[in-house]
Amino acid sequence: MSVPRFELNNGVEIPAIGLGCWAGMTKEERAAGWSWFLSAIQNGYRHFDTAYLYAIKESGISRKELFITTKLPWGHMGRVQASIDESLKNLETDYVDLYLIHWPFAAKYEEGNPWPTTANGDLVADDSVTFNETWAEMEKVLASGKARAIGVSNFSIKNLKRLLTIAKVVPAVNQVELHPYLAQPELKAFADSKGILLTAYTPTGYATVRSDPTITGLAGKYAVTPAQIILAWHLSRGVAAVPKSTNKEHQRENLEPSMLSAEDIQKINALDRNERLCNKANERGVVYGWTYEQLGW
């Protein structure tokens, strides 16, 4: 299977379809993740949004053949150099291909506790560090060779503009929630104008979007799955995608998206309703303690 590649703004190439590797918070969930991660490697995946290196070793695939993305946790915004070293040690590799600031806000650092929360479930904020200060440290990671490219995640136009006022290196990637119900055309146009590649998480929009009549109708027309239709739509827009799948057959299908006509691409574009399905505001109107206004959403 031949997966298209996109060239980042520093010349590094990234496979357009990768595997989302979030396996859960518990040790048991993470331990179970290696089997579907290994099957993904065997099915032809080479781009991984965080990885299980012991599965890579068992697969026999050379590290140089893989594109590994990992993220700076929100609790590590003030300790970038220590955090990348910890990630490399955990991943048992000398470098990552892409290193992302996970969120445009900082949470309090607590050793051994990646989710320090208040009584109402919000993250404990750390106002002592800004993402602009963190980005300066990310640029040092890039210069050190510990990452081949650096970028951000969950950044809006508003926060990208703030970042670009001080950035010496333009982010190579902005990984965001993106699917037919949340097409984000303004963000896409802004990112394109700055040479920033958008990568979609939650790219098929869960069953909510996959079961949309327009999507299922096109799946029937092309004799493919709804997920393949949606991934083809992403590629037509020049967007990379990291769908998660623990099913071997679905993993194979996701690497074989259909080719859509221009008319059918427009039909999918028309589904946009600016609806978040993954990281949406709770009943108090906040996302982990931050408002849509602060996030620029």
Salt bridges, closest charged atoms under 4 A:
ASP49 OD1 - LYS71 NZ 2.72
GLU65 OE1 - ARG46 NE 3.86
ASP85 OD1 - LYS146 NZ 2.69
GLU86 OE2 - ARG79 NH2 2.63
GLU92 OE1 - LYS57 NZ 2.23
ASP97 OD2 - ARG63 NH2 3.05
ASP97 OD1 - ARG148 NH1 2.84
ASP122 OD1 - ARG284 NH2 2.65
GLU137 OE2 - LYS140 NZ 2.97
GLU177 OE2 - HIS179 NE2 2.92
ASP192 OD2 - LYS188 NZ 2.70
GLU249 OE1 - ARG252 NH2 2.62
ASP264 OD2 - LYS221 NZ 2.76
ASP264 OD1 - LYS267 NZ 3.56
GLU275 OE1 - ARG273 NH1 3.93
